């Protein structure tokens, strides 16, 4: 048995066959119809989390720079 999943048409590759990118995107859009709100919230929270992760070193630098040189 190989690590490649079996396909109904017998092909072992992971391509979509004759389906165009537009068809695949349209299908994904249709399948996510009931979940678009949750997907939007997850996307926004991911972007906010990433921004906070990027901002954390800047805040730490401000704290270090504000500390007097001889302070412990």
PyMOL Python script that loads the backbone (N, CA, C, O; Angstrom):
from pymol import cmd

cmd.read_pdbstr("""\
ATOM      1  N   UNK A   1       0.844  -1.179   0.000  1.00  0.00           N
ATOM      2  CA  UNK A   1       0.000   0.000   0.000  1.00  0.00           C
ATOM      3  C   UNK A   1       0.892   1.246   0.000  1.00  0.00           C
ATOM      4  O   UNK A   1       1.871   1.314   0.743  1.00  0.00           O
ATOM      5  N   UNK A   2       0.554   2.209  -0.820  1.00  0.00           N
ATOM      6  CA  UNK A   2       1.339   3.430  -0.906  1.00  0.00           C
ATOM      7  C   UNK A   2       0.716   4.512  -0.045  1.00  0.00           C
ATOM      8  O   UNK A   2      -0.395   4.347   0.458  1.00  0.00           O
ATOM      9  N   UNK A   3       1.435   5.631   0.129  1.00  0.00           N
ATOM     10  CA  UNK A   3       0.927   6.738   0.917  1.00  0.00           C
ATOM     11  C   UNK A   3      -0.009   7.653   0.145  1.00  0.00           C
ATOM     12  O   UNK A   3      -0.518   8.628   0.698  1.00  0.00           O
ATOM     13  N   UNK A   4      -0.240   7.348  -1.123  1.00  0.00           N
ATOM     14  CA  UNK A   4      -1.106   8.173  -1.955  1.00  0.00           C
ATOM     15  C   UNK A   4      -2.548   7.694  -1.822  1.00  0.00           C
ATOM     16  O   UNK A   4      -2.814   6.506  -2.004  1.00  0.00           O
ATOM     17  N   UNK A   5      -3.487   8.592  -1.507  1.00  0.00           N
ATOM     18  CA  UNK A   5      -4.876   8.165  -1.356  1.00  0.00           C
ATOM     19  C   UNK A   5      -5.454   7.674  -2.680  1.00  0.00           C
ATOM     20  O   UNK A   5      -5.110   8.184  -3.746  1.00  0.00           O
ATOM     21  N   UNK A   6      -6.331   6.685  -2.600  1.00  0.00           N
ATOM     22  CA  UNK A   6      -6.963   6.141  -3.800  1.00  0.00           C
ATOM     23  C   UNK A   6      -8.043   7.098  -4.292  1.00  0.00           C
ATOM     24  O   UNK A   6      -8.722   7.753  -3.502  1.00  0.00           O
ATOM     25  N   UNK A   7      -8.184   7.163  -5.599  1.00  0.00           N
ATOM     26  CA  UNK A   7      -9.210   8.005  -6.211  1.00  0.00           C
ATOM     27  C   UNK A   7     -10.165   7.113  -6.980  1.00  0.00           C
ATOM     28  O   UNK A   7      -9.769   6.057  -7.473  1.00  0.00           O
ATOM     29  N   UNK A   8     -11.419   7.529  -7.087  1.00  0.00           N
ATOM     30  CA  UNK A   8     -12.396   6.713  -7.813  1.00  0.00           C
ATOM     31  C   UNK A   8     -12.013   6.461  -9.268  1.00  0.00           C
ATOM     32  O   UNK A   8     -12.340   5.411  -9.821  1.00  0.00           O
ATOM     33  N   UNK A   9     -11.321   7.417  -9.894  1.00  0.00           N
ATOM     34  CA  UNK A   9     -10.968   7.238 -11.298  1.00  0.00           C
ATOM     35  C   UNK A   9      -9.648   6.485 -11.476  1.00  0.00           C
ATOM     36  O   UNK A   9      -9.188   6.316 -12.605  1.00  0.00           O
ATOM     37  N   UNK A  10      -9.032   6.030 -10.376  1.00  0.00           N
ATOM     38  CA  UNK A  10      -7.825   5.227 -10.452  1.00  0.00           C
ATOM     39  C   UNK A  10      -6.536   6.016 -10.527  1.00  0.00           C
ATOM     40  O   UNK A  10      -5.455   5.430 -10.468  1.00  0.00           O
ATOM     41  N   UNK A  11      -6.623   7.355 -10.656  1.00  0.00           N
ATOM     42  CA  UNK A  11      -5.392   8.153 -10.722  1.00  0.00           C
ATOM     43  C   UNK A  11      -4.832   8.353  -9.324  1.00  0.00           C
ATOM     44  O   UNK A  11      -5.584   8.427  -8.351  1.00  0.00           O
ATOM     45  N   UNK A  12      -3.523   8.439  -9.226  1.00  0.00           N
ATOM     46  CA  UNK A  12      -2.880   8.552  -7.922  1.00  0.00           C
ATOM     47  C   UNK A  12      -2.452   9.975  -7.599  1.00  0.00           C
ATOM     48  O   UNK A  12      -2.043  10.251  -6.472  1.00  0.00           O
ATOM     49  N   UNK A  13      -2.537  10.885  -8.568  1.00  0.00           N
ATOM     50  CA  UNK A  13      -2.084  12.250  -8.295  1.00  0.00           C
ATOM     51  C   UNK A  13      -3.165  13.031  -7.550  1.00  0.00           C
ATOM     52  O   UNK A  13      -4.311  12.592  -7.450  1.00  0.00           O
ATOM     53  N   UNK A  14      -2.775  14.205  -7.024  1.00  0.00           N
ATOM     54  CA  UNK A  14      -3.679  15.002  -6.198  1.00  0.00           C
ATOM     55  C   UNK A  14      -4.275  16.175  -6.968  1.00  0.00           C
ATOM     56  O   UNK A  14      -4.731  17.138  -6.351  1.00  0.00           O
ATOM     57  N   UNK A  15      -4.282  16.121  -8.279  1.00  0.00           N
ATOM     58  CA  UNK A  15      -4.838  17.219  -9.062  1.00  0.00           C
ATOM     59  C   UNK A  15      -6.348  17.111  -9.133  1.00  0.00           C
ATOM     60  O   UNK A  15      -6.925  16.082  -8.778  1.00  0.00           O
ATOM     61  N   UNK A  16      -6.976  18.160  -9.584  1.00  0.00           N
ATOM     62  CA  UNK A  16      -8.432  18.180  -9.690  1.00  0.00           C
ATOM     63  C   UNK A  16      -8.899  17.728 -11.061  1.00  0.00           C
ATOM     64  O   UNK A  16     -10.072  17.902 -11.393  1.00  0.00           O
ATOM     65  N   UNK A  17      -8.042  17.169 -11.846  1.00  0.00           N
ATOM     66  CA  UNK A  17      -8.435  16.676 -13.155  1.00  0.00           C
ATOM     67  C   UNK A  17      -8.714  17.806 -14.125  1.00  0.00           C
ATOM     68  O   UNK A  17      -7.879  18.690 -14.314  1.00  0.00           O
ATOM     69  N   UNK A  18      -9.878  17.781 -14.735  1.00  0.00           N
ATOM     70  CA  UNK A  18     -10.237  18.762 -15.749  1.00  0.00           C
ATOM     71  C   UNK A  18     -10.879  20.021 -15.171  1.00  0.00           C
ATOM     72  O   UNK A  18     -11.226  20.925 -15.932  1.00  0.00           O
ATOM     73  N   UNK A  19     -11.046  20.108 -13.880  1.00  0.00           N
ATOM     74  CA  UNK A  19     -11.715  21.252 -13.271  1.00  0.00           C
ATOM     75  C   UNK A  19     -10.814  22.476 -13.308  1.00  0.00           C
ATOM     76  O   UNK A  19      -9.635  22.409 -12.959  1.00  0.00           O
ATOM     77  N   UNK A  20     -11.380  23.585 -13.732  1.00  0.00           N
ATOM     78  CA  UNK A  20     -10.619  24.823 -13.775  1.00  0.00           C
ATOM     79  C   UNK A  20     -10.566  25.439 -12.379  1.00  0.00           C
ATOM     80  O   UNK A  20     -11.330  25.065 -11.489  1.00  0.00           O
ATOM     81  N   UNK A  21      -9.667  26.373 -12.211  1.00  0.00           N
ATOM     82  CA  UNK A  21      -9.555  27.072 -10.927  1.00  0.00           C
ATOM     83  C   UNK A  21     -10.855  27.782 -10.598  1.00  0.00           C
ATOM     84  O   UNK A  21     -11.286  27.788  -9.445  1.00  0.00           O
ATOM     85  N   UNK A  22     -11.477  28.375 -11.589  1.00  0.00           N
ATOM     86  CA  UNK A  22     -12.743  29.079 -11.375  1.00  0.00           C
ATOM     87  C   UNK A  22     -13.827  28.131 -10.865  1.00  0.00           C
ATOM     88  O   UNK A  22     -14.614  28.497  -9.993  1.00  0.00           O
ATOM     89  N   UNK A  23     -13.867  26.920 -11.406  1.00  0.00           N
ATOM     90  CA  UNK A  23     -14.854  25.936 -10.974  1.00  0.00           C
ATOM     91  C   UNK A  23     -14.599  25.506  -9.538  1.00  0.00           C
ATOM     92  O   UNK A  23     -15.535  25.365  -8.751  1.00  0.00           O
ATOM     93  N   UNK A  24     -13.346  25.301  -9.203  1.00  0.00           N
ATOM     94  CA  UNK A  24     -12.995  24.895  -7.838  1.00  0.00           C
ATOM     95  C   UNK A  24     -13.343  26.000  -6.849  1.00  0.00           C
ATOM     96  O   UNK A  24     -13.893  25.720  -5.784  1.00  0.00           O
ATOM     97  N   UNK A  25     -13.030  27.252  -7.184  1.00  0.00           N
ATOM     98  CA  UNK A  25     -13.343  28.377  -6.296  1.00  0.00           C
ATOM     99  C   UNK A  25     -14.851  28.521  -6.149  1.00  0.00           C
ATOM    100  O   UNK A  25     -15.336  28.771  -5.045  1.00  0.00           O
ATOM    101  N   UNK A  26     -15.598  28.372  -7.225  1.00  0.00           N
ATOM    102  CA  UNK A  26     -17.055  28.464  -7.156  1.00  0.00           C
ATOM    103  C   UNK A  26     -17.633  27.363  -6.269  1.00  0.00           C
ATOM    104  O   UNK A  26     -18.575  27.599  -5.512  1.00  0.00           O
ATOM    105  N   UNK A  27     -17.071  26.168  -6.366  1.00  0.00           N
ATOM    106  CA  UNK A  27     -17.529  25.063  -5.527  1.00  0.00           C
ATOM    107  C   UNK A  27     -17.219  25.345  -4.060  1.00  0.00           C
ATOM    108  O   UNK A  27     -18.069  25.125  -3.197  1.00  0.00           O
ATOM    109  N   UNK A  28     -16.017  25.826  -3.769  1.00  0.00           N
ATOM    110  CA  UNK A  28     -15.656  26.161  -2.390  1.00  0.00           C
ATOM    111  C   UNK A  28     -16.557  27.260  -1.839  1.00  0.00           C
ATOM    112  O   UNK A  28     -16.977  27.204  -0.684  1.00  0.00           O
ATOM    113  N   UNK A  29     -16.848  28.250  -2.660  1.00  0.00           N
ATOM    114  CA  UNK A  29     -17.725  29.349  -2.250  1.00  0.00           C
ATOM    115  C   UNK A  29     -19.112  28.812  -1.901  1.00  0.00           C
ATOM    116  O   UNK A  29     -19.706  29.210  -0.899  1.00  0.00           O
ATOM    117  N   UNK A  30     -19.613  27.922  -2.719  1.00  0.00           N
ATOM    118  CA  UNK A  30     -20.938  27.346  -2.471  1.00  0.00           C
ATOM    119  C   UNK A  30     -20.928  26.488  -1.204  1.00  0.00           C
ATOM    120  O   UNK A  30     -21.874  26.549  -0.418  1.00  0.00           O
ATOM    121  N   UNK A  31     -19.895  25.703  -0.996  1.00  0.00           N
ATOM    122  CA  UNK A  31     -19.830  24.809   0.157  1.00  0.00           C
ATOM    123  C   UNK A  31     -19.654  25.551   1.484  1.00  0.00           C
ATOM    124  O   UNK A  31     -20.030  25.036   2.537  1.00  0.00           O
ATOM    125  N   UNK A  32     -19.091  26.745   1.436  1.00  0.00           N
ATOM    126  CA  UNK A  32     -18.870  27.505   2.672  1.00  0.00           C
ATOM    127  C   UNK A  32     -19.980  28.500   2.960  1.00  0.00           C
ATOM    128  O   UNK A  32     -19.826  29.351   3.835  1.00  0.00           O
ATOM    129  N   UNK A  33     -21.095  28.415   2.246  1.00  0.00           N
ATOM    130  CA  UNK A  33     -22.172  29.391   2.362  1.00  0.00           C
ATOM    131  C   UNK A  33     -22.658  29.562   3.804  1.00  0.00           C
ATOM    132  O   UNK A  33     -22.867  30.694   4.240  1.00  0.00           O
ATOM    133  N   UNK A  34     -22.837  28.504   4.533  1.00  0.00           N
ATOM    134  CA  UNK A  34     -23.351  28.602   5.889  1.00  0.00           C
ATOM    135  C   UNK A  34     -22.306  28.947   6.933  1.00  0.00           C
ATOM    136  O   UNK A  34     -22.634  29.127   8.105  1.00  0.00           O
ATOM    137  N   UNK A  35     -21.067  29.038   6.521  1.00  0.00           N
ATOM    138  CA  UNK A  35     -19.978  29.233   7.481  1.00  0.00           C
ATOM    139  C   UNK A  35     -19.195  30.516   7.247  1.00  0.00           C
ATOM    140  O   UNK A  35     -18.156  30.731   7.870  1.00  0.00           O
ATOM    141  N   UNK A  36     -19.680  31.360   6.365  1.00  0.00           N
ATOM    142  CA  UNK A  36     -18.903  32.552   6.004  1.00  0.00           C
ATOM    143  C   UNK A  36     -18.690  33.494   7.172  1.00  0.00           C
ATOM    144  O   UNK A  36     -17.622  34.096   7.284  1.00  0.00           O
ATOM    145  N   UNK A  37     -19.669  33.639   8.039  1.00  0.00           N
ATOM    146  CA  UNK A  37     -19.504  34.500   9.213  1.00  0.00           C
ATOM    147  C   UNK A  37     -18.400  33.997  10.122  1.00  0.00           C
ATOM    148  O   UNK A  37     -17.553  34.769  10.573  1.00  0.00           O
ATOM    149  N   UNK A  38     -18.413  32.702  10.390  1.00  0.00           N
ATOM    150  CA  UNK A  38     -17.382  32.110  11.251  1.00  0.00           C
ATOM    151  C   UNK A  38     -16.010  32.204  10.597  1.00  0.00           C
ATOM    152  O   UNK A  38     -15.011  32.442  11.275  1.00  0.00           O
ATOM    153  N   UNK A  39     -15.961  32.017   9.284  1.00  0.00           N
ATOM    154  CA  UNK A  39     -14.688  32.128   8.571  1.00  0.00           C
ATOM    155  C   UNK A  39     -14.173  33.557   8.640  1.00  0.00           C
ATOM    156  O   UNK A  39     -12.973  33.770   8.816  1.00  0.00           O
ATOM    157  N   UNK A  40     -15.059  34.541   8.506  1.00  0.00           N
ATOM    158  CA  UNK A  40     -14.646  35.948   8.591  1.00  0.00           C
ATOM    159  C   UNK A  40     -14.122  36.274   9.986  1.00  0.00           C
ATOM    160  O   UNK A  40     -13.097  36.941  10.123  1.00  0.00           O
ATOM    161  N   UNK A  41     -14.818  35.809  11.022  1.00  0.00           N
ATOM    162  CA  UNK A  41     -14.368  36.053  12.399  1.00  0.00           C
ATOM    163  C   UNK A  41     -13.009  35.401  12.632  1.00  0.00           C
ATOM    164  O   UNK A  41     -12.120  36.015  13.222  1.00  0.00           O
ATOM    165  N   UNK A  42     -12.843  34.164  12.174  1.00  0.00           N
ATOM    166  CA  UNK A  42     -11.561  33.469  12.349  1.00  0.00           C
ATOM    167  C   UNK A  42     -10.440  34.190  11.611  1.00  0.00           C
ATOM    168  O   UNK A  42      -9.316  34.267  12.106  1.00  0.00           O
ATOM    169  N   UNK A  43     -10.743  34.715  10.433  1.00  0.00           N
ATOM    170  CA  UNK A  43      -9.737  35.446   9.663  1.00  0.00           C
ATOM    171  C   UNK A  43      -9.318  36.716  10.381  1.00  0.00           C
ATOM    172  O   UNK A  43      -8.128  37.018  10.479  1.00  0.00           O
ATOM    173  N   UNK A  44     -10.295  37.459  10.880  1.00  0.00           N
ATOM    174  CA  UNK A  44      -9.993  38.702  11.606  1.00  0.00           C
ATOM    175  C   UNK A  44      -9.193  38.399  12.868  1.00  0.00           C
ATOM    176  O   UNK A  44      -8.212  39.086  13.151  1.00  0.00           O
ATOM    177  N   UNK A  45      -9.591  37.391  13.623  1.00  0.00           N
ATOM    178  CA  UNK A  45      -8.852  37.046  14.843  1.00  0.00           C
ATOM    179  C   UNK A  45      -7.431  36.582  14.517  1.00  0.00           C
ATOM    180  O   UNK A  45      -6.503  36.866  15.274  1.00  0.00           O
ATOM    181  N   UNK A  46      -7.253  35.884  13.421  1.00  0.00           N
ATOM    182  CA  UNK A  46      -5.916  35.465  13.015  1.00  0.00           C
ATOM    183  C   UNK A  46      -5.047  36.667  12.675  1.00  0.00           C
ATOM    184  O   UNK A  46      -3.883  36.730  13.069  1.00  0.00           O
ATOM    185  N   UNK A  47      -5.615  37.620  11.944  1.00  0.00           N
ATOM    186  CA  UNK A  47      -4.862  38.827  11.589  1.00  0.00           C
ATOM    187  C   UNK A  47      -4.526  39.653  12.827  1.00  0.00           C
ATOM    188  O   UNK A  47      -3.415  40.172  12.935  1.00  0.00           O
ATOM    189  N   UNK A  48      -5.464  39.782  13.758  1.00  0.00           N
ATOM    190  CA  UNK A  48      -5.206  40.529  14.998  1.00  0.00           C
ATOM    191  C   UNK A  48      -4.124  39.830  15.814  1.00  0.00           C
ATOM    192  O   UNK A  48      -3.226  40.484  16.344  1.00  0.00           O
ATOM    193  N   UNK A  49      -4.203  38.516  15.915  1.00  0.00           N
ATOM    194  CA  UNK A  49      -3.182  37.764  16.654  1.00  0.00           C
ATOM    195  C   UNK A  49      -1.803  37.915  16.028  1.00  0.00           C
ATOM    196  O   UNK A  49      -0.801  38.039  16.732  1.00  0.00           O
ATOM    197  N   UNK A  50      -1.762  37.905  14.722  1.00  0.00           N
ATOM    198  CA  UNK A  50      -0.476  38.078  14.037  1.00  0.00           C
ATOM    199  C   UNK A  50       0.077  39.479  14.272  1.00  0.00           C
ATOM    200  O   UNK A  50       1.276  39.644  14.501  1.00  0.00           O
ATOM    201  N   UNK A  51      -0.788  40.486  14.217  1.00  0.00           N
ATOM    202  CA  UNK A  51      -0.341  41.861  14.459  1.00  0.00           C
ATOM    203  C   UNK A  51       0.178  42.019  15.881  1.00  0.00           C
ATOM    204  O   UNK A  51       1.198  42.672  16.099  1.00  0.00           O
ATOM    205  N   UNK A  52      -0.516  41.427  16.853  1.00  0.00           N
ATOM    206  CA  UNK A  52      -0.052  41.506  18.235  1.00  0.00           C
ATOM    207  C   UNK A  52       1.271  40.768  18.415  1.00  0.00           C
ATOM    208  O   UNK A  52       2.129  41.207  19.182  1.00  0.00           O
ATOM    209  N   UNK A  53       1.437  39.667  17.723  1.00  0.00           N
ATOM    210  CA  UNK A  53       2.698  38.934  17.787  1.00  0.00           C
ATOM    211  C   UNK A  53       3.853  39.742  17.220  1.00  0.00           C
ATOM    212  O   UNK A  53       4.978  39.665  17.716  1.00  0.00           O
ATOM    213  N   UNK A  54       3.571  40.518  16.178  1.00  0.00           N
ATOM    214  CA  UNK A  54       4.611  41.371  15.600  1.00  0.00           C
ATOM    215  C   UNK A  54       4.890  42.591  16.472  1.00  0.00           C
ATOM    216  O   UNK A  54       6.010  43.103  16.488  1.00  0.00           O
ATOM    217  N   UNK A  55       3.875  43.057  17.198  1.00  0.00           N
ATOM    218  CA  UNK A  55       4.034  44.247  18.032  1.00  0.00           C
ATOM    219  C   UNK A  55       4.745  43.941  19.352  1.00  0.00           C
ATOM    220  O   UNK A  55       5.339  44.840  19.948  1.00  0.00           O
ATOM    221  N   UNK A  56       4.695  42.714  19.812  1.00  0.00           N
ATOM    222  CA  UNK A  56       5.260  42.363  21.117  1.00  0.00           C
ATOM    223  C   UNK A  56       6.739  42.708  21.242  1.00  0.00           C
ATOM    224  O   UNK A  56       7.119  43.258  22.276  1.00  0.00           O
ATOM    225  N   UNK A  57       7.593  42.431  20.276  1.00  0.00           N
ATOM    226  CA  UNK A  57       9.000  42.825  20.419  1.00  0.00           C
ATOM    227  C   UNK A  57       9.189  44.345  20.479  1.00  0.00           C
ATOM    228  O   UNK A  57      10.112  44.828  21.135  1.00  0.00           O
ATOM    229  N   UNK A  58       8.328  45.090  19.807  1.00  0.00           N
ATOM    230  CA  UNK A  58       8.427  46.554  19.858  1.00  0.00           C
ATOM    231  C   UNK A  58       8.100  47.072  21.249  1.00  0.00           C
ATOM    232  O   UNK A  58       8.750  47.988  21.751  1.00  0.00           O
ATOM    233  N   UNK A  59       7.081  46.474  21.871  1.00  0.00           N
ATOM    234  CA  UNK A  59       6.725  46.868  23.239  1.00  0.00           C
ATOM    235  C   UNK A  59       7.852  46.488  24.197  1.00  0.00           C
ATOM    236  O   UNK A  59       8.200  47.272  25.079  1.00  0.00           O
ATOM    237  N   UNK A  60       8.414  45.316  24.037  1.00  0.00           N
ATOM    238  CA  UNK A  60       9.523  44.887  24.899  1.00  0.00           C
ATOM    239  C   UNK A  60      10.717  45.822  24.749  1.00  0.00           C
ATOM    240  O   UNK A  60      11.386  46.129  25.735  1.00  0.00           O
ATOM    241  N   UNK A  61      10.990  46.274  23.542  1.00  0.00           N
ATOM    242  CA  UNK A  61      12.097  47.211  23.325  1.00  0.00           C
ATOM    243  C   UNK A  61      11.833  48.527  24.052  1.00  0.00           C
ATOM    244  O   UNK A  61      12.745  49.106  24.642  1.00  0.00           O
ATOM    245  N   UNK A  62      10.598  48.995  24.011  1.00  0.00           N
ATOM    246  CA  UNK A  62      10.253  50.235  24.714  1.00  0.00           C
ATOM    247  C   UNK A  62      10.471  50.076  26.219  1.00  0.00           C
ATOM    248  O   UNK A  62      10.971  50.993  26.870  1.00  0.00           O
ATOM    249  N   UNK A  63      10.104  48.928  26.770  1.00  0.00           N
ATOM    250  CA  UNK A  63      10.296  48.680  28.207  1.00  0.00           C
ATOM    251  C   UNK A  63      11.782  48.658  28.540  1.00  0.00           C
ATOM    252  O   UNK A  63      12.208  49.269  29.519  1.00  0.00           O
ATOM    253  N   UNK A  64      12.562  47.966  27.741  1.00  0.00           N
ATOM    254  CA  UNK A  64      14.008  47.894  27.992  1.00  0.00           C
ATOM    255  C   UNK A  64      14.640  49.252  27.851  1.00  0.00           C
ATOM    256  O   UNK A  64      15.478  49.628  28.670  1.00  0.00           O
ATOM    257  N   UNK A  65      14.258  50.010  26.822  1.00  0.00           N
ATOM    258  CA  UNK A  65      14.827  51.346  26.621  1.00  0.00           C
ATOM    259  C   UNK A  65      14.433  52.319  27.722  1.00  0.00           C
ATOM    260  O   UNK A  65      15.184  53.250  28.013  1.00  0.00           O
ATOM    261  N   UNK A  66      13.282  52.127  28.335  1.00  0.00           N
ATOM    262  CA  UNK A  66      12.814  53.034  29.379  1.00  0.00           C
ATOM    263  C   UNK A  66      13.440  52.720  30.736  1.00  0.00           C
ATOM    264  O   UNK A  66      13.373  53.546  31.646  1.00  0.00           O
ATOM    265  N   UNK A  67      14.040  51.559  30.887  1.00  0.00           N
ATOM    266  CA  UNK A  67      14.664  51.168  32.139  1.00  0.00           C
ATOM    267  C   UNK A  67      16.014  51.869  32.246  1.00  0.00           C
ATOM    268  O   UNK A  67      16.800  51.850  31.298  1.00  0.00           O
ATOM    269  N   UNK A  68      16.296  52.502  33.423  1.00  0.00           N
ATOM    270  CA  UNK A  68      17.604  53.152  33.599  1.00  0.00           C
ATOM    271  C   UNK A  68      18.745  52.131  33.473  1.00  0.00           C
ATOM    272  O   UNK A  68      18.573  50.954  33.790  1.00  0.00           O
ATOM    273  N   UNK A  69      19.893  52.591  33.013  1.00  0.00           N
ATOM    274  CA  UNK A  69      21.009  51.695  32.714  1.00  0.00           C
ATOM    275  C   UNK A  69      21.497  50.886  33.908  1.00  0.00           C
ATOM    276  O   UNK A  69      21.840  49.715  33.747  1.00  0.00           O
ATOM    277  N   UNK A  70      21.537  51.470  35.092  1.00  0.00           N
ATOM    278  CA  UNK A  70      22.048  50.764  36.260  1.00  0.00           C
ATOM    279  C   UNK A  70      20.980  50.100  37.082  1.00  0.00           C
ATOM    280  O   UNK A  70      21.314  49.493  38.099  1.00  0.00           O
ATOM    281  N   UNK A  71      19.719  50.169  36.716  1.00  0.00           N
ATOM    282  CA  UNK A  71      18.621  49.610  37.523  1.00  0.00           C
ATOM    283  C   UNK A  71      18.572  48.093  37.422  1.00  0.00           C
ATOM    284  O   UNK A  71      18.904  47.502  36.394  1.00  0.00           O
ATOM    285  N   UNK A  72      18.145  47.481  38.527  1.00  0.00           N
ATOM    286  CA  UNK A  72      17.980  46.026  38.530  1.00  0.00           C
ATOM    287  C   UNK A  72      16.555  45.688  38.815  1.00  0.00           C
ATOM    288  O   UNK A  72      16.196  44.512  38.864  1.00  0.00           O
TER     289      UNK A  72
END
""", "prot")
cmd.dss("prot")
cmd.show_as("cartoon", "prot")
cmd.util.cbc("prot")
cmd.orient("prot")
